[in-house]
Amino acid sequence: MTYGTTLRKLRLKRGLSQTEVANSILLDQSTYSRIESDLHEPKASVLLRIANYYQVDISALYPPPISK
């Protein structure tokens, strides 16, 4: 699972639009869209704002490690 997949699931589960989330975390909608599409890797500070917004631990947003 990727950042984008995790964020999309959280957002859709709450019935929110990308614009609503982006505005709430003070991020441009196009940037948030690129994060959800896995075209942009978010900085830790952005992940922290997203985690706070969704009221989840920040570790829930990190993709699981790739097993060998």
N, C-alpha and C positions, 0 to 999 in steps of 0.2 A: 504494500500500500504506500502511496506517496502523500506528500503534503496536500496536493490538490484533491486527491480522492477523499482524504480525511476531512478537509475543509468543506468540500461539496456535500458530503454526508451530513455534517453538522448543520450546515446552512439549510439544506432541504428538509431535514428533520424538524426544524423550527419554522418552516414555511416562509423563509426570508429570501429576498432578492440579493443579488451581488451588490447592487447599489445601496441597499439598506445597511448591509454589513460594512461596506467600504466607508460610507459616510459616518457610521458610528465609531469606527476605529481611526478616523482621520486619514484615510488612504484613498487615492484616486481609484475609481471603479475599474479603469482599464488595468491598473496594476494588480488589483485584487483578482480580476479575471485571469490575468496571466499566471498568478500564483495557483489558482484552481486548475488551470490548464497545464500546469507543470512546465511553463515556459519561463518562469522566474522563481528563483529560490529566495524566500523571504529572509530578511535579517532577523537576528534573535529579538531585537526590540519590537519588530512587527509581530513576530510569533507571540510575544508576551502580551501585546495588546489584543491579539485575536483570542488567546487563551482566557484572558480576563473577560472579554466580551461574551464568550460562550460559557464562562464559569467552569472551565476544566483546567486540570493541571497541564502545564506546558508540555510535559513529557507525552501527553496523549496526542499531541500534534506531530511529533517526530515519527518519521517512517521507521519501521522495524529494521534492524540490521540485516544485511544480506548474509544468509548462511552459506557456508562453503560445502 
